[in-house]
Amino acid sequence: MSEVTFEMYMKAVNRILTDRVMLSSQDLPDIAYYDMYNDGVTPAEAAQEALIEAGAPDELINSIVVS
């Protein structure tokens, strides 16, 4: 099985974000996605962090299922 690349990771983050808020990571404030990727943060957790930094309401942030 191959390792998840950063490109694959960001595609997953963006898929989660566009499903929830119809925006991508490019539309939200910059956060340290690469550091999160290296630290083993899941794409769902990264999407939540992006929404937190953007000031999204808690109910929207909590609507992202983190496994």
MOTATA-V437142 format. One record per run of one state. SS is the DSSP state (H for helix, E for strand, C for the rest). FROM is the first residue (numbers start at 1). LEN is the number of residues. If there is no record, write none. Layout:
BEGIN
<<SS/FROM/LEN> <SS/FROM/LEN>>
END
This chain:
BEGIN
<<C/1/5> <H/6/16> <C/22/3> <H/25/3> <C/28/5> <H/33/6> <C/39/4> <H/43/11> <C/54/4> <H/58/4> <C/62/6>>
END
